[in-house]
Amino acid sequence: MFKPLNPLLHSELRLAVMSLLMTMGEADFVYIKKETKATSGNLSVQIEKLSEAGYIEVKKSFVDKRPRTTCLITKKGQEAFAEYVEALKTYFNSIS
């Protein structure tokens, strides 16, 4: 009856990161940190987990001699997010 939820996306912070990227396609670390109200250390760890899974791509560059980290959602990440949402719907549909 219930579809299993992807444990990688079931984390509140990772889900927030993926939700932002689903909407925007890409976002820089500072923006994601501000929007999620996460600490730099925790956000870095969660971004690394999403990157290792192939859900996001992380690009590092410099802007005016300052480092900039940009996260981009991948096709695999988009598919995983869509599957997560569909699985979550099975939980909501069971109460109607």
ZAMARGU-4260 file (C-alpha; in steps of 0.2 Angstrom, whole numbers, plus 5000, padded with zeros to 4 digits):
<rodrens>
0) 5000/5000/5000 | 5014/5013/5005 | 5028/5016/4994 | 5045/5016/5003 | 5052/5034/5005
5) 5070/5037/4999 | 5080/5039/5015 | 5092/5051/5007 | 5078/5063/5003 | 5069/5060/5019
10) 5081/5071/5029 | 5073/5088/5032 | 5089/5098/5026 | 5092/5087/5011 | 5074/5088/5006
15) 5075/5107/5008 | 5090/5108/4997 | 5082/5097/4984 | 5066/5107/4984 | 5076/5124/4981
20) 5085/5116/4967 | 5070/5108/4959 | 5063/5126/4958 | 5078/5135/4953 | 5089/5123/4944
25) 5104/5129/4953 | 5109/5140/4968 | 5125/5145/4977 | 5129/5139/4994 | 5126/5156/5003
30) 5109/5157/4996 | 5105/5139/5001 | 5112/5142/5018 | 5101/5158/5020 | 5085/5149/5014
35) 5087/5134/5025 | 5094/5142/5040 | 5107/5128/5041 | 5125/5130/5048 | 5139/5130/5035
40) 5146/5113/5042 | 5129/5104/5042 | 5125/5111/5025 | 5142/5105/5018 | 5139/5088/5024
45) 5122/5086/5017 | 5127/5093/5000 | 5141/5081/4999 | 5129/5066/5002 | 5118/5073/4988
50) 5133/5075/4977 | 5139/5057/4981 | 5122/5050/4976 | 5123/5059/4960 | 5107/5070/4964
55) 5117/5086/4963 | 5132/5093/4954 | 5144/5104/4964 | 5154/5117/4955 | 5167/5128/4963
60) 5173/5144/4956 | 5179/5162/4961 | 5170/5178/4960 | 5180/5194/4963 | 5193/5183/4971
65) 5181/5175/4983 | 5176/5156/4982 | 5159/5152/4976 | 5151/5135/4977 | 5136/5132/4966
70) 5124/5117/4967 | 5115/5111/4952 | 5101/5097/4952 | 5105/5083/4940 | 5093/5072/4930
75) 5095/5058/4942 | 5091/5071/4956 | 5075/5077/4947 | 5069/5059/4945 | 5073/5054/4963
80) 5064/5069/4969 | 5049/5065/4958 | 5048/5047/4965 | 5050/5054/4983 | 5035/5065/4980
85) 5025/5051/4972 | 5029/5039/4986 | 5024/5053/4999 | 5007/5054/4990 | 5003/5036/4994
90) 5004/5041/5013 | 4992/5056/5010 | 4980/5046/4999 | 4978/5033/5012 | 4968/5045/5024
95) 4955/5050/5011
</rodrens>
